[in-house]
């Protein structure tokens, strides 16, 4: 158990400074943009379609795994 805690502590201590380095200030907008003030990016991107595809694929994979396990158990009960 101590080995796992030490490994997790080492990983966290190595990755934590990287998260501090990546916190940069966004660059100012170009002078000829139409919006007033500084706007942060990423708020106008639609995620609805991609999210539905991801959820659908996850559900299909879960259904496949459940059906496969059902067939395995049914086969083992018959033997």
Residue frames as a rotation matrix with the C-alpha (Angstrom) as fourth column:
UNK 1
0.572 0.820 0.000 0.00
0.820 -0.572 0.000 0.00
0.000 0.000 -1.000 0.00
UNK 2
0.404 -0.496 -0.769 2.86
0.178 -0.782 0.597 2.37
-0.898 -0.378 -0.228 0.81
UNK 3
-0.640 -0.661 0.392 4.31
0.482 0.052 0.874 1.74
-0.599 0.748 0.285 -2.64
UNK 4
-0.098 0.701 0.707 1.03
0.964 -0.111 0.243 2.80
0.249 0.705 -0.664 -4.32
UNK 5
0.796 0.382 -0.469 0.77
0.530 -0.814 0.237 5.95
-0.291 -0.437 -0.851 -2.18
UNK 6
-0.008 -0.893 -0.450 4.36
0.168 -0.445 0.880 6.87
-0.986 -0.068 0.154 -2.95
UNK 7
-0.649 -0.190 0.737 3.79
0.722 0.150 0.675 6.34
-0.238 0.970 0.040 -6.68
UNK 8
0.343 0.861 0.376 0.65
0.902 -0.414 0.124 8.49
0.263 0.297 -0.918 -6.68
UNK 9
0.698 -0.148 -0.701 2.40
0.321 -0.809 0.491 11.23
-0.640 -0.568 -0.517 -4.69
UNK 10
-0.408 -0.913 -0.004 5.31
0.337 -0.155 0.929 11.21
-0.848 0.378 0.371 -7.15
UNK 11
-0.423 0.324 0.846 3.01
0.898 0.025 0.439 11.47
0.121 0.946 -0.301 -10.16
UNK 12
0.689 0.722 -0.063 1.05
0.720 -0.673 0.169 14.34
0.080 -0.162 -0.984 -8.59
UNK 13
0.448 -0.576 -0.684 4.23
0.224 -0.668 0.710 16.19
-0.865 -0.472 -0.170 -7.62
UNK 14
-0.640 -0.699 0.319 5.52
0.471 -0.029 0.881 15.90
-0.607 0.714 0.348 -11.19
UNK 15
-0.348 0.588 0.730 2.27
0.880 -0.062 0.470 16.90
0.322 0.806 -0.496 -12.91
UNK 16
0.461 0.595 -0.659 1.24
0.807 -0.590 0.032 19.78
-0.369 -0.547 -0.752 -10.60
UNK 17
-0.247 -0.577 -0.778 3.92
0.138 -0.816 0.561 22.23
-0.959 0.031 0.281 -11.84
UNK 18
-0.873 -0.047 0.486 2.85
0.482 0.076 0.873 21.54
-0.078 0.996 -0.044 -15.43
UNK 19
0.112 0.983 0.144 -0.66
0.970 -0.139 0.197 22.73
0.214 0.118 -0.970 -14.66
UNK 20
0.417 -0.016 -0.909 0.73
0.470 -0.852 0.230 25.97
-0.778 -0.523 -0.348 -13.24
UNK 21
-0.666 -0.725 -0.176 2.85
0.169 -0.376 0.911 26.58
-0.727 0.577 0.373 -16.33
UNK 22
-0.689 0.403 0.603 -0.09
0.714 0.229 0.662 26.10
0.129 0.886 -0.445 -18.68
UNK 23
0.310 0.831 -0.462 -2.14
0.872 -0.443 -0.211 28.93
-0.380 -0.338 -0.861 -17.09
UNK 24
-0.766 -0.605 0.218 -1.35
0.636 -0.662 0.397 31.64
-0.096 0.443 0.891 -19.63
UNK 25
-0.219 0.651 -0.727 -3.19
-0.004 -0.745 -0.667 34.92
-0.976 -0.143 0.166 -20.10
UNK 26
0.318 0.377 0.870 -5.16
0.833 0.327 -0.446 34.96
-0.452 0.867 -0.210 -23.37
UNK 27
-0.749 -0.633 0.194 -3.81
0.643 -0.625 0.442 37.30
-0.158 0.456 0.876 -26.02
UNK 28
-0.394 0.623 -0.676 -5.70
-0.139 -0.767 -0.626 40.54
-0.908 -0.153 0.389 -26.66
UNK 29
0.411 0.619 0.669 -8.19
0.608 0.361 -0.707 40.55
-0.680 0.697 -0.228 -29.55
UNK 30
-0.498 -0.574 0.650 -7.15
0.867 -0.329 0.373 42.02
0.000 0.750 0.662 -32.88
UNK 31
-0.794 0.116 -0.597 -7.90
0.114 -0.936 -0.333 45.73
-0.598 -0.332 0.730 -33.22
UNK 32
-0.767 0.493 -0.411 -10.38
-0.623 -0.417 0.662 45.29
0.155 0.764 0.626 -36.10
UNK 33
-0.811 0.535 -0.237 -12.84
0.545 0.838 0.026 42.88
0.213 -0.108 -0.971 -34.42
UNK 34
-0.368 0.775 0.513 -16.51
0.028 -0.543 0.840 43.88
0.929 0.323 0.178 -34.22
UNK 35
0.408 0.562 -0.720 -17.24
0.709 0.303 0.637 42.96
0.576 -0.770 -0.275 -30.61
UNK 36
0.405 -0.245 0.881 -16.86
-0.488 -0.873 -0.018 45.45
0.773 -0.423 -0.473 -27.81
UNK 37
0.471 -0.300 0.830 -14.42
-0.847 0.110 0.520 44.48
-0.247 -0.947 -0.203 -25.12
UNK 38
-0.603 -0.773 -0.200 -12.34
-0.792 0.610 0.027 41.38
0.101 0.174 -0.979 -24.70
UNK 39
0.579 0.814 -0.051 -14.10
-0.810 0.581 0.084 38.08
0.098 -0.007 0.995 -25.45
UNK 40
-0.334 -0.652 0.681 -12.95
-0.662 0.677 0.322 34.69
-0.671 -0.343 -0.658 -24.31
UNK 41
-0.379 0.114 -0.918 -12.95
-0.850 0.350 0.394 31.96
0.366 0.930 -0.036 -26.93
UNK 42
-0.961 -0.074 -0.266 -14.61
-0.030 0.986 -0.167 28.58
0.274 -0.152 -0.950 -26.89
UNK 43
-0.649 0.759 0.050 -18.12
-0.109 -0.027 -0.994 29.62
-0.753 -0.650 0.100 -25.93
UNK 44
0.008 0.700 -0.715 -19.60
-0.887 -0.325 -0.329 29.55
-0.462 0.636 0.618 -29.41
UNK 45
-0.744 -0.354 -0.567 -18.67
-0.605 0.717 0.346 25.98
0.284 0.600 -0.747 -30.33
UNK 46
0.362 0.925 0.111 -21.68
-0.909 0.325 0.260 23.64
0.204 -0.195 0.959 -30.47
UNK 47
-0.750 -0.634 0.190 -21.15
-0.662 0.725 -0.192 20.30
-0.015 -0.270 -0.963 -28.72
UNK 48
0.086 0.909 0.409 -24.65
-0.817 0.299 -0.492 18.85
-0.570 -0.292 0.768 -29.07
UNK 49
0.720 0.235 -0.653 -24.08
-0.642 0.584 -0.497 16.63
0.265 0.777 0.571 -32.11
UNK 50
-0.196 -0.894 -0.404 -20.74
-0.479 0.446 -0.756 15.29
0.855 0.046 -0.516 -30.96
UNK 51
-0.648 0.007 0.762 -22.07
-0.749 0.176 -0.639 14.62
-0.139 -0.984 -0.109 -27.49
UNK 52
0.437 0.882 0.178 -25.00
-0.789 0.471 -0.395 12.61
-0.432 0.033 0.901 -28.86
UNK 53
0.532 -0.329 -0.780 -22.67
-0.505 0.617 -0.604 10.55
0.680 0.715 0.162 -31.06
UNK 54
-0.567 -0.815 0.119 -20.37
-0.543 0.261 -0.798 9.87
0.619 -0.517 -0.591 -28.11
UNK 55
-0.382 0.506 0.773 -23.27
-0.798 0.241 -0.552 8.84
-0.466 -0.828 0.312 -25.87
UNK 56
0.669 0.664 -0.334 -24.72
-0.737 0.535 -0.414 6.64
-0.096 0.523 0.847 -28.62
UNK 57
0.179 -0.694 -0.697 -21.42
-0.447 0.574 -0.686 4.86
0.876 0.434 -0.208 -29.21
UNK 58
-0.741 -0.444 0.504 -20.95
-0.626 0.183 -0.758 4.37
0.244 -0.877 -0.414 -25.45
UNK 59
0.035 0.852 0.522 -24.46
-0.838 0.309 -0.449 2.92
-0.544 -0.422 0.725 -25.14
UNK 60
0.713 0.194 -0.673 -23.91
-0.617 0.628 -0.473 0.59
0.331 0.753 0.568 -28.09
UNK 61
-0.282 -0.896 -0.343 -20.62
-0.451 0.440 -0.777 -0.62
0.847 -0.064 -0.528 -26.64
UNK 62
-0.669 0.097 0.737 -22.22
-0.721 0.153 -0.675 -1.17
-0.178 -0.984 -0.032 -23.22
UNK 63
0.443 0.895 0.050 -25.08
-0.821 0.427 -0.380 -3.07
-0.361 0.127 0.924 -24.85
UNK 64
0.425 -0.384 -0.820 -22.64
-0.530 0.629 -0.569 -5.25
0.734 0.677 0.064 -26.75
UNK 65
-0.664 -0.741 0.103 -20.68
-0.488 0.325 -0.810 -6.04
0.566 -0.588 -0.578 -23.59
UNK 66
-0.362 0.619 0.697 -23.89
-0.813 0.156 -0.561 -6.82
-0.456 -0.770 0.446 -21.67
UNK 67
0.668 0.627 -0.400 -25.20
-0.744 0.550 -0.380 -9.09
-0.018 0.552 0.834 -24.43
UNK 68
0.053 -0.748 -0.662 -21.85
-0.468 0.567 -0.678 -10.90
0.882 0.346 -0.320 -24.64
UNK 69
-0.814 -0.337 0.473 -21.84
-0.560 0.239 -0.793 -11.48
0.154 -0.911 -0.383 -20.87
UNK 70
0.086 0.936 0.342 -25.46
-0.879 0.233 -0.415 -12.66
-0.468 -0.265 0.843 -21.02
UNK 71
0.637 0.121 -0.762 -24.59
-0.615 0.675 -0.407 -15.23
0.465 0.728 0.504 -23.69
UNK 72
-0.432 -0.870 -0.237 -21.57
-0.445 0.434 -0.784 -16.43
0.785 -0.233 -0.574 -21.67
UNK 73
-0.697 0.191 0.691 -23.66
-0.672 0.161 -0.722 -16.94
-0.250 -0.968 0.016 -18.54
UNK 74
0.430 0.899 -0.085 -26.47
-0.854 0.374 -0.361 -18.63
-0.292 0.228 0.929 -20.43
UNK 75
0.371 -0.382 -0.847 -23.98
-0.523 0.667 -0.530 -20.99
0.767 0.639 0.048 -22.04
UNK 76
-0.713 -0.697 0.080 -22.31
-0.433 0.347 -0.832 -21.80
0.552 -0.627 -0.549 -18.70
UNK 77
-0.328 0.670 0.666 -25.70
-0.829 0.134 -0.543 -22.53
-0.453 -0.730 0.511 -17.09
UNK 78
0.639 0.607 -0.473 -26.59
-0.768 0.542 -0.341 -24.99
0.049 0.581 0.813 -19.86
UNK 79
0.019 -0.730 -0.684 -23.36
-0.481 0.593 -0.646 -26.95
0.877 0.341 -0.339 -19.48
